[in-house]
Amino acid sequence: MEEIKPNQVYTTKEAQDFLKISDSTIKRWLKKGILRANKIGGTYRILGREILRLISPKIEEKAVRTYQTIKQKTKKTIEKW
């Protein structure tokens, strides 16, 4: 697989292949704003830096911290019951 270039413009299919996600997942991410893109002529175009942002280790670490925080809050709430 080729290298993702930050300033290159990719189609949703190319982004899907890089991220190894399904068609429905990429549509959902675009709709929720998880993956930012521009719609041109009825199709989305995604900058390489947006794909790189999603696969960044910093994003992964932030997601893990957020998950752990939610898990702890949920556990404390359940213990109060």
Rosetta blueprint (number, residue, H / E / L):
1 M L
2 E L
3 E L
4 I L
5 K L
6 P L
7 N L
8 Q L
9 V E
10 Y E
11 T E
12 T H
13 K H
14 E H
15 A H
16 Q H
17 D H
18 F H
19 L H
20 K L
21 I L
22 S L
23 D H
24 S H
25 T H
26 I H
27 K H
28 R H
29 W H
30 L H
31 K H
32 K H
33 G L
34 I L
35 L L
36 R L
37 A L
38 N E
39 K E
40 I E
41 G L
42 G L
43 T E
44 Y E
45 R E
46 I E
47 L E
48 G H
49 R H
50 E H
51 I H
52 L H
53 R H
54 L H
55 I L
56 S L
57 P H
58 K H
59 I H
60 E H
61 E H
62 K H
63 A H
64 V H
65 R H
66 T H
67 Y H
68 Q H
69 T H
70 I H
71 K H
72 Q H
73 K H
74 T H
75 K H
76 K H
77 T H
78 I H
79 E H
80 K H
81 W L
